[in-house]
Amino acid sequence: MATSASRREADDATESFFEELKHAHRNLLEAMSNLDGLTRGPLPSKETIVTARWNLSRTSLARRTLWSRIRTHLEYGRLSEHEKGVLLELQQSDVALIRASTAHISEWRVDKIISDWAGYCRSSVDLRWNMLAGIGLEKRRLYPILQAQGHPR
């Protein structure tokens, strides 16, 4: 009986993670859209730039933290070899995105953004495309695993 109860708790946690991830993706897409809107226009105020970047960084970190929790949760569950491979693929993709994001943020300090707004806009759109691709990969590859683990057959 304890095993059945433990399994149900794990399934409930997986369902909760799935809902949290969908929410994190919505928040990240919204923050990306806000920054995209800024980069389509003239140079905004320094405060506006800092706020938009902070919101994107904050929502990205929240998604990344959630991804880490999900990965740990799933690794302690019943995964097929294929699913383990998917988790590895997603982890490698996330590490590459962290590196790209860190390089972008390091290169584009606020003063440089203000002095080269057009250059920042071009660079920023490339990073957002990479982030969008990462979200798409999670939706295609991780969502099915979370759905299957949350509703075992």
Residue pairs with C-beta under 8 A, 6 or more apart in sequence:
7 152
10 73
10 77
10 149
11 149
11 150
11 151
11 152
12 150
13 73
14 73
14 74
14 77
14 146
14 149
14 150
15 146
15 150
15 151
17 66
17 69
17 70
17 73
17 146
18 143
18 146
18 147
18 150
20 66
21 63
21 66
21 67
21 70
21 138
21 142
21 143
21 146
24 59
24 62
24 63
24 66
25 63
25 135
25 138
25 139
27 59
27 62
27 63
28 56
28 59
28 60
28 63
28 131
28 135
29 132
29 135
30 59
31 52
31 55
31 56
31 58
31 59
31 60
32 56
32 128
32 131
32 132
34 52
34 55
34 56
35 52
35 53
35 55
35 56
35 124
35 128
36 125
36 128
38 44
38 48
38 49
38 52
39 120
39 121
39 124
39 125
40 121
42 117
43 114
43 117
44 52
46 110
46 114
49 110
49 113
49 114
50 110
53 105
57 105
60 101
60 131
64 94
64 98
67 90
67 94
67 138
70 142
70 146
71 87
71 90
71 91
74 83
74 87
74 145
74 146
74 149
75 84
75 87
77 149
78 149
79 87
79 145
79 149
83 145
86 141
86 142
86 145
87 145
89 137
89 141
90 137
90 138
90 141
90 142
93 134
93 137
94 134
97 130
97 131
97 134
100 127
100 130
101 127
101 131
104 123
104 124
104 127
107 123
108 120
108 123
108 124
112 120
113 120
